[in-house]
């Protein structure tokens, strides 16, 4: 296991975080003004949907590489960082409210990942 593999694993986490934020924002801006079929069409034509699609595609390909090189017992907990990064990013980028208990949970997740990886 070298540093490149761990950087690829962090790319997996960043692609997953970006994908989730893009899909959420894409759903938000394609609100149903003319019915459900119009909103689905708006979503599918949205660049945010395609950002989601590309990010998940790259995330899956890179995850396959990571699984070949890092033990699953270490790689999978790092993937859990998405549970911390998504709320943080949605707070700053999507202006969603994150309450104290969520901040506490985020800090516990990050601490847990650090303990498992070491």
matplotlib code that plots the C-alpha trace (Angstrom):
import matplotlib.pyplot as plt

x = [0.0, 1.5, 0.4, -1.0, -3.6, -4.7, -5.0, -7.1, -9.3, -9.7, -10.7, -13.4, -14.7, -14.5, -16.3, -19.0, -19.5, -19.6, -22.1, -24.4, -24.4, -24.9, -27.9, -29.4, -28.9, -30.2, -33.3, -33.8, -33.6, -35.8, -38.8, -42.1, -43.7, -45.4, -45.9, -43.7, -42.7, -41.5, -39.4, -37.8, -37.0, -35.5, -33.4, -32.2, -31.2, -29.6, -25.8, -25.9, -27.5, -24.6, -22.0, -23.6, -23.4, -19.8, -18.7, -20.4, -18.9, -15.4, -16.0, -17.0, -14.0, -11.6, -13.3, -12.5, -8.9, -8.8, -10.4, -7.5, -4.9, -6.1, -7.7, -11.4, -11.2, -9.3, -10.8, -14.5, -14.4, -12.6, -15.6, -17.6, -16.1, -18.8, -21.2, -19.2, -18.3, -21.8, -23.3, -20.3, -20.4, -24.2, -24.0, -21.5, -22.6, -26.3, -26.9, -28.5, -28.7, -26.5, -27.3, -25.0, -25.8, -24.9, -21.6, -20.9, -21.7, -19.5, -16.6, -17.2, -17.2, -13.9, -12.3, -13.5, -12.0, -8.7, -8.7, -9.5, -7.0, -4.1]
y = [0.0, 3.3, 6.9, 6.9, 4.2, 6.2, 9.4, 7.4, 6.4, 10.0, 10.7, 8.1, 10.0, 13.3, 12.0, 10.5, 13.8, 15.8, 13.3, 13.5, 17.3, 17.6, 15.3, 17.1, 20.5, 19.1, 17.8, 21.2, 23.2, 20.9, 21.5, 20.2, 23.3, 21.5, 18.1, 15.2, 14.2, 17.7, 17.7, 14.4, 15.7, 18.8, 16.7, 14.4, 17.4, 19.2, 19.5, 18.6, 15.2, 14.6, 15.7, 13.1, 10.4, 11.1, 11.3, 8.0, 6.4, 7.5, 6.7, 3.1, 2.6, 4.0, 2.0, -1.2, -0.2, 0.5, -2.8, -4.6, -2.8, -1.8, -4.3, -3.8, -3.5, -0.2, 1.0, 0.7, 2.9, 5.6, 5.5, 6.5, 9.9, 10.8, 10.7, 13.6, 15.4, 15.6, 17.4, 19.8, 20.6, 20.9, 23.3, 25.6, 25.1, 24.4, 26.6, 23.7, 23.9, 21.5, 21.3, 20.7, 17.0, 16.5, 18.4, 16.1, 13.0, 14.3, 14.7, 11.2, 9.8, 11.5, 10.4, 6.8, 6.7, 8.0, 5.3, 2.5, 3.5, 3.8]
z = [0.0, -1.1, -0.8, -4.3, -3.4, -0.3, -2.5, -4.9, -2.0, -1.0, -4.6, -4.2, -1.1, -2.9, -6.0, -3.8, -1.9, -5.1, -6.7, -3.7, -3.7, -7.4, -7.4, -4.5, -6.2, -9.5, -7.8, -6.1, -9.3, -11.3, -9.1, -10.5, -12.0, -14.9, -13.4, -12.5, -16.0, -16.7, -13.5, -14.4, -17.9, -16.4, -14.1, -16.8, -18.9, -16.0, -15.9, -12.2, -13.1, -15.5, -12.9, -10.6, -13.3, -14.2, -10.5, -9.6, -12.7, -11.8, -8.1, -8.9, -11.2, -8.6, -5.9, -7.8, -7.9, -4.2, -3.4, -5.2, -3.2, 0.3, 2.8, 2.9, 6.7, 6.2, 2.9, 3.8, 7.0, 5.0, 2.6, 5.6, 5.5, 3.0, 5.9, 7.4, 4.2, 2.7, 5.6, 5.9, 2.2, 2.1, 5.0, 3.2, -0.5, -0.2, 2.9, 4.7, 8.5, 10.5, 14.2, 17.1, 17.4, 13.7, 14.2, 17.1, 15.0, 12.2, 14.6, 15.9, 12.4, 11.5, 14.8, 14.2, 10.7, 12.0, 14.6, 12.2, 9.5, 12.0]

ax = plt.figure().add_subplot(projection="3d")
ax.plot(x, y, z, "-o")
ax.set_aspect("equal")
plt.show()
